[in-house]
Amino acid sequence: MMINEKLDRIKKALELLRIVAEDAATPRAVKRILKESLETLQNEKLSPGVRAANVVSALEEVVQDPNLPSFSRVQIWSAVSQLEGIRD
């Protein structure tokens, strides 16, 4: 996979995660993890693969939160699927 494709996938994931992070229905604890994930995805000191792997593991925990609305869970899984396609 070309670097531009990886960065496009990261950009799509960022957009999806921002929607959930800015949603008033998203629990505070989840918003905190989403904001950390957004920062990780934007950290250009790390390779795209490392950024994606770190965020995927954090998001897999987040979707287990029983207080997370279904819409938010679907958005997060969509972001995870974008990021899982990235390998270094």
Phi and psi in degrees as a GROMACS rama.xvg file:
@    title "Ramachandran Plot"
@    xaxis  label "Phi"
@    yaxis  label "Psi"
@TYPE xy
-72.5361  154.984  MET-2
-59.7758  -36.8409  ILE-3
-64.1856  -37.3897  ASN-4
-64.9772  -41.2216  GLU-5
-62.5949  -44.8244  LYS-6
-67.3203  -33.8386  LEU-7
-64.1771  -41.7144  ASP-8
-64.4211  -41.0163  ARG-9
-63.1089  -41.7183  ILE-10
-61.3364  -43.5058  LYS-11
-62.4598  -42.662  LYS-12
-63.5607  -40.9786  ALA-13
-58.1438  -44.6908  LEU-14
-61.4922  -45.1981  GLU-15
-63.6554  -43.1608  LEU-16
-70.1019  -34.0872  LEU-17
-61.7473  -40.5376  ARG-18
-58.5901  -45.7139  ILE-19
-69.0783  -41.7191  VAL-20
-63.6582  -31.4097  ALA-21
-90.7974  -5.26218  GLU-22
-74.7757  129.614  ASP-23
-63.8987  -24.4202  ALA-24
-80.092  -11.1742  ALA-25
-75.4316  127.703  THR-26
-59.2894  148.567  PRO-27
-56.4723  -43.247  ARG-28
-61.8468  -38.185  ALA-29
-69.2285  -41.0314  VAL-30
-58.4124  -40.1879  LYS-31
-61.0293  -46.9506  ARG-32
-66.4511  -38.2208  ILE-33
-63.5344  -41.0228  LEU-34
-64.3067  -39.9968  LYS-35
-63.4838  -39.8699  GLU-36
-65.0527  -41.0167  SER-37
-60.7728  -42.3517  LEU-38
-63.8678  -41.815  GLU-39
-62.3484  -43.7896  THR-40
-64.501  -26.2314  LEU-41
-92.6097  -3.82247  GLN-42
-76.2509  100.468  ASN-43
-75.4978  -4.56618  GLU-44
-74.295  -21.5959  LYS-45
-99.4098  151  LEU-46
-69.7723  156.857  SER-47
-55.5841  -38.4218  PRO-48
-64.8293  -41.1639  GLY-49
-67.6355  -43.338  VAL-50
-57.4172  -48.8024  ARG-51
-61.9359  -46.2763  ALA-52
-62.1459  -42.9253  ALA-53
-62.6947  -42.9085  ASN-54
-72.3681  -38.8413  VAL-55
-58.7231  -44.6014  VAL-56
-65.1731  -37.3624  SER-57
-67.3313  -41.2532  ALA-58
-70.5617  -31.0367  LEU-59
-63.2208  -30.872  GLU-60
-74.1044  -40.7399  GLU-61
-60.4681  -41.578  VAL-62
-67.9956  -10.7091  VAL-63
-81.5531  -11.5826  GLN-64
-63.5956  119.076  ASP-65
-67.406  -17.9845  PRO-66
-86.746  -3.81976  ASN-67
-76.3997  124.228  LEU-68
-61.8368  150.193  PRO-69
-56.7043  -43.1159  SER-70
-57.4602  -44.547  PHE-71
-64.2271  -41.0038  SER-72
-60.8583  -42.9367  ARG-73
-63.3406  -42.3752  VAL-74
-61.1829  -43.106  GLN-75
-65.3508  -42.984  ILE-76
-63.2246  -35.3529  TRP-77
-62.9741  -41.6902  SER-78
-63.9535  -42.5683  ALA-79
-60.3504  -42.3571  VAL-80
-65.162  -34.3964  SER-81
-63.2558  -43.5868  GLN-82
-75.615  -30.6906  LEU-83
-66.5266  -20.8819  GLU-84
-77.0201  -5.44729  GLY-85
-94.8978  124.237  ILE-86
-133.338  146.109  ARG-87
